[in-house]
């Protein structure tokens, strides 16, 4: 691999719909531990958890993991990732920073390898992310599902350029349509530029951080994958994650 990535998992306790979410028990282990272990299993680079709370730091360190305490009042997970990367790697030896959300306990480790592919394919790409094709009309129209207007060179291309991201059903007309998976790989300088930029108007309107990057002329390329990790945001999601992991084991 020509890239030298560092995986950073931002995590904090302030979740309105599922209090203390990172420490939610799944088969006797906190959820954040499941995510950390799957990131380590991907074997693409070192893994560090960017912790907004001491309790998260403690459970990761107790299991031999690398963790960094960050200001709990940082405005976003991306800011937490940037601060953690600067803390553990002040000399910038890692040229790619992967932002992996801490609420994906069913993550297939292979997707962390997939998210690096757009950066490997073209040096002009600033940020890489993932998508899976939508086959369900309800999913296409759900505001909770982020969709992508994706430009591909051909129907066979597995990587395309993200032109816009929205909670609305885009693009109009017949498919294919794509569900965005919120895992990002940033070139190191792109992450620094991103967190330094002000919140963009469309970002605030859609409540989608990635629109800040597009508003500032940054290129986001998207790898199409065939798996969609379950994000845990509610008690029902947690029960589903527990059932999936129980079945897998």
C-alpha positions in Angstrom: 0.0 0.0 0.0 1.4 3.3 -1.0 -0.5 5.2 1.6 0.4 5.4 5.3 -2.9 5.7 7.1 -3.9 6.3 10.7 -7.4 5.2 11.8 -9.0 7.6 14.4 -12.3 6.7 16.1 -13.9 9.8 17.6 -16.1 8.9 20.6 -18.0 10.8 23.3 -20.8 10.1 25.8 -23.2 12.9 24.8 -25.8 11.0 22.8 -29.4 12.2 23.3 -31.2 9.2 22.0 -28.9 6.6 23.6 -27.2 7.9 26.7 -23.7 6.6 27.3 -23.7 5.0 23.9 -20.0 4.1 23.6 -20.2 2.0 26.8 -23.4 0.2 25.8 -22.9 -3.5 26.5 -22.7 -6.0 23.6 -21.7 -9.5 24.6 -20.0 -8.2 27.7 -17.9 -5.5 26.0 -18.6 -1.8 25.5 -19.6 -0.9 22.0 -16.6 1.2 21.4 -14.4 -1.8 22.1 -16.1 -3.8 19.3 -15.5 -0.9 16.9 -11.8 -0.6 18.0 -11.2 -4.3 17.6 -12.7 -4.4 14.1 -10.6 -1.4 13.1 -7.5 -3.2 14.3 -8.6 -6.4 12.4 -8.6 -4.4 9.2 -4.8 -4.2 9.5 -4.4 -1.0 7.4 -2.7 1.1 10.0 -2.5 2.0 13.7 -5.8 2.7 15.5 -6.4 5.4 18.1 -9.6 6.3 19.9 -10.2 10.1 20.2 -12.1 10.2 23.5 -14.3 13.0 24.7 -14.6 11.4 28.1 -12.4 9.7 30.6 -14.6 6.6 30.8 -14.1 5.8 27.1 -10.3 6.3 27.4 -10.2 4.0 30.4 -11.9 1.0 28.7 -9.7 1.3 25.6 -6.5 1.6 27.5 -7.5 -1.3 29.8 -7.7 -3.5 26.7 -4.3 -2.5 25.4 -5.6 0.1 22.9 -4.3 3.5 22.0 -6.5 6.4 23.2 -6.2 10.2 23.4 -8.3 12.5 25.6 -9.8 15.4 23.7 -11.9 18.4 24.7 -15.5 17.2 25.1 -16.7 20.6 23.8 -15.1 20.2 20.3 -17.8 21.0 17.7 -17.6 17.8 15.7 -16.1 14.3 15.3 -13.9 15.6 12.6 -12.4 18.2 14.9 -11.8 15.4 17.5 -10.1 13.3 14.8 -7.8 16.2 13.8 -6.8 17.0 17.4 -6.0 13.3 18.1 -4.0 12.9 14.9 -1.9 16.0 15.8 -1.4 14.7 19.3 -0.2 11.2 18.4 1.6 12.2 15.2 2.8 15.9 15.5 5.4 15.4 12.7 2.8 14.3 10.1 4.3 10.9 9.4 0.8 9.5 8.6 -0.3 11.0 5.3 -3.9 9.7 5.5 -6.3 10.0 8.4 -9.4 7.7 8.4 -12.3 9.0 10.4 -14.2 5.9 11.6 -17.4 6.5 13.7 -17.5 4.8 17.1 -21.1 3.5 16.7 -20.5 0.9 14.0 -20.0 -2.3 16.1 -21.0 -4.6 13.1 -18.4 -3.1 10.8 -16.8 -5.4 8.2 -13.1 -4.7 8.5 -12.7 -4.9 4.7 -14.5 -1.5 4.3 -11.6 0.3 5.9 -9.4 -1.1 3.1 -12.1 -0.1 0.6 -12.2 3.5 1.7 -8.6 4.0 0.9 -9.0 3.0 -2.8 -10.0 6.4 -4.2 -7.0 8.0 -2.6 -4.7 5.3 -4.1 -6.4 5.6 -7.5 -5.9 9.4 -8.0 -3.6 11.9 -6.2 -6.1 14.7 -7.0 -8.7 13.2 -4.6 -8.8 15.1 -1.2 -11.3 12.9 0.6 -12.5 9.4 0.1 -15.7 7.9 1.4 -18.1 4.9 0.7 -21.6 4.2 -0.7 -23.9 1.3 -1.3 -26.6 1.1 -3.9 -30.2 1.7 -2.7 -32.7 -0.9 -3.7 -35.6 0.1 -1.5 -37.9 3.1 -2.2 -38.5 3.8 1.5 -34.8 4.1 2.0 -34.4 6.4 -1.0 -37.1 8.8 0.5 -36.0 8.6 4.1 -34.5 11.9 5.4 -32.3 9.9 7.8 -30.5 8.3 4.8 -27.9 10.5 3.1 -27.9 10.2 -0.6 -25.2 11.0 -3.1 -25.3 12.5 -6.6 -22.4 10.3 -7.9 -20.7 10.7 -11.2 -19.0 7.6 -12.6 -17.0 7.1 -15.8 -19.0 4.0 -16.7 -21.7 1.7 -15.2 -18.9 -0.7 -14.3 -16.8 1.8 -12.4 -16.6 1.1 -8.7 -15.4 4.6 -7.9 -17.1 7.8 -8.7 -17.0 11.5 -7.8 -19.3 12.8 -5.2 -21.0 15.9 -6.7 -23.5 16.5 -3.9 -24.8 14.9 -0.7 -28.4 15.4 0.5 -31.1 14.0 2.8 -33.5 14.5 0.0 -33.9 11.8 -2.7 -31.3 12.7 -5.3 -30.8 12.5 -8.2 -34.3 12.5 -9.6 -35.3 9.9 -12.2 -34.4 6.2 -12.5 -31.5 4.8 -10.6 -28.9 3.9 -9.6 -29.1 5.8 -6.4 -26.6 5.6 -3.5 -26.7 5.5 0.2 -23.7 7.3 1.8 -21.7 5.4 4.4 -20.2 8.0 6.8 -16.6 6.7 6.9 -14.0 9.1 5.5 -10.3 8.9 4.5 -8.7 12.4 4.4 -5.3 13.3 3.0 -3.6 14.9 6.0 -3.5 18.4 4.5 -7.2 18.1 3.4 -8.3 17.3 7.0 -6.4 20.4 8.2 -8.0 22.6 5.6 -11.4 21.1 6.3 -11.5 21.7 10.1 -10.0 25.2 9.6 -12.8 26.2 7.1 -16.0 27.9 8.4 -19.3 26.1 8.4 -20.8 26.4 5.0 -24.4 27.5 4.4 -25.4 24.3 2.7 -23.7 22.3 5.5 -25.9 24.0 8.1 -29.0 23.7 6.0 -28.6 19.9 5.2 -26.8 19.2 8.5 -24.1 17.4 6.5 -20.4 18.1 7.2 -19.1 16.9 3.9 -20.8 19.8 2.1 -18.2 22.1 3.7 -15.5 20.3 1.8 -17.4 20.6 -1.5 -18.1 24.3 -0.8 -14.4 24.8 -0.4 -13.5 23.1 -3.7 -12.3 19.9 -2.2 -12.7 16.7 -4.2 -14.6 13.8 -2.7 -14.4 10.4 -4.4 -16.7 7.5 -3.5 -16.0 3.8 -3.5 -19.1 1.6 -4.0 -19.3 -1.3 -1.7 -21.9 -4.1 -1.0 -22.1 -3.9 2.7 -23.7 -1.3 5.0 -22.5 -1.3 8.6 -25.3 -0.7 11.1 -25.0 2.7 12.9 -26.3 2.5 16.4 -28.3 5.7 17.3 -31.3 4.3 19.3 -32.1 1.5 21.7 -33.7 -0.4 18.8 -30.5 -0.1 16.8 -28.5 -1.4 19.8 -30.8 -4.5 20.1 -30.3 -5.1 16.4 -26.6 -4.9 16.7 -26.6 -7.3 19.6 -28.7 -9.8 17.6 -26.3 -9.5 14.5 -23.2 -10.0 16.6 -24.8 -12.9 18.5 -25.7 -14.6 15.2 -22.2 -14.1 13.8 -20.6 -15.7 16.9 
